[in-house]
Amino acid sequence: MKKMKVGIIGCGTISGIYAEAGKRFRNIEITACADLDYSRAQTLAEKHGIPSPLHIEQLLASSDVEVVVNLTIPSAHAQVSLEALKNGKHVYNEKPLALKRREAREMIGLAREKGLRLGCAPDTFLGAGLQTCRKLIDFGAIGEPVGGSGFMLAAGVELWHPSPEFFYKKGGGPLFDMGPYYLTAFTTLLGPVRRVCGSARITFPEREIKSEPLAGKIIEVETPSHIAAVLDFESGPVVSLVTSFDVQAHGMPFMEIYGSEGTLSVPDPNTFGGPVRIKRHKESDWTEIPLEPGYADNSRGLGVSEMIAAAQNGREHRANARTAYHVLDIMHSILDSSESGRHMEMSSSMTRPLPFSPGTDEGEG
Ligand SMILES: NC(=O)c1ccc[n+]([C@@H]2O[C@H](COP(=O)([O-])OP(=O)(O)OC[C@H]3O[C@@H](n4cnc5c(N)ncnc54)[C@H](O)[C@@H]3O)[C@@H](O)[C@H]2O)c1
């Protein structure tokens, strides 16, 4: 197996786990990293043994980088990815794919024109937890899926994130920040969405940062912080999704899928592991299902490795831009519905990726 040379752009909070991907996946070699703030690239390089901390233009021009992993803030995703594609690099983006649908379409068009790969987080759906759910649904363990629900209810990122402002600007909020985990899980399990409706509100127009180093600073909130949506899937199920940064306490599950024969309790889609539980018609208790072999711990970077393996084998990668675009389109359509008071028909679609076989479909096999 041939390694591909990977450069990281954006050396903030999430970059540490990606910086370790070269040690975990045999087809990834992290050769360089860059950030608007060069000192952050230096710190990441020193901590994780990355050979070249660079300025962004240097990384984009480097012949030692074949794949750019874009870990910048959402408002910079499109610009950084377009530059990387223009420079002939494959790109794997953190979520969401871009802020605007138009930007995302431009990225997809450019990648296609240049024959380059464009992948996007999350890759948690490749983990053992969600792959076990996939197998159970495909094998009819809950009968025919008729509905589902997803709840991402939290009190706000300004309590812990060191630079939480972007979470409350356009392209942030609980829907655009955490929605991709839920929507990628639902669509890779149930297929594309046909139409959506939603209602959204901004609960606190200003939020005070409680975490260091910016404690006390006020954030002007630009995007809804509590959003309730209903999704009609092409295959039939009707799913409720609530995402919120305004909930102080709750007793709701992460995700459930309701079938004609029973209910599947889906693990937190922001993780790779379990528990996966099923309760069938007339059973008095939930049964915990052993996880399929695979990635059950924090395996961020798995999607990059799988994309590289797919590029080398000439097949479609699973954490792909078509699914990420559909997810972005769903999120925008939910907010459009809230503003217009109407259901929104989806014009984008996706195809469920094949089930994932660890050991053959990524760079470890
Ligand atoms: N923090 C998390 O737990 C987490 C988890 C999963 C995914 N993500 C996603 O990862 C991305 C980054 O999140 P984060 O929490 O690491 O943010 P962060 O603010 O901690 O880090 C972002 C970094 O990008 C740099 N940056 C901003 N604009 C840039 C540009 N134009 N060019 C180069 N560098 C630029 C910033 O200087 C900063 O170092 C976001 O898309 C977020 O949704 C974050």
The ligand as a Gaussian input file, in Angstrom:
#p B3LYP/6-31G(d) Opt

LIG

0 1
 N      -13.578000      21.304000      18.407000
 C      -14.220000      20.178000      18.189000
 O      -14.540000      19.409000      19.131000
 C      -14.552000      19.758000      16.793000
 C      -14.943000      18.453000      16.609000
 C      -15.196000      18.006000      15.332000
 C      -15.116000      18.869000      14.275000
 N      -14.759000      20.168000      14.447000
 C      -14.692000      21.026000      13.262000
 O      -13.325000      21.293000      13.001000
 C      -13.180000      22.618000      12.473000
 C      -12.240000      23.394000      13.355000
 O      -12.773000      23.419000      14.667000
 P      -11.844000      23.757000      15.913000
 O      -12.703000      23.500000      17.094000
 O      -10.533000      23.061000      15.792000
 O      -11.667000      25.343000      15.696000
 P      -10.512000      26.273000      16.292000
 O      -11.055000      27.661000      16.254000
 O      -10.025000      25.734000      17.580000
 O       -9.340000      26.123000      15.212000
 C       -9.458000      26.579000      13.887000
 C       -8.076000      26.962000      13.377000
 O       -8.184000      27.376000      12.004000
 C       -7.375000      28.529000      11.837000
 N       -7.900000      29.270000      10.691000
 C       -9.023000      30.017000      10.612000
 N       -9.181000      30.519000       9.367000
 C       -8.126000      30.067000       8.644000
 C       -7.733000      30.232000       7.294000
 N       -8.437000      30.997000       6.440000
 N       -6.595000      29.625000       6.876000
 C       -5.869000      28.869000       7.732000
 N       -6.193000      28.681000       9.039000
 C       -7.304000      29.270000       9.481000
 C       -7.462000      29.290000      13.140000
 O       -6.344000      30.165000      13.292000
 C       -7.454000      28.133000      14.147000
 O       -6.143000      27.789000      14.547000
 C      -14.590000      23.205000      12.382000
 O      -15.096000      22.993000      11.093000
 C      -15.386000      22.366000      13.388000
 O      -16.743000      22.255000      12.978000
 C      -14.441000      20.615000      15.689000

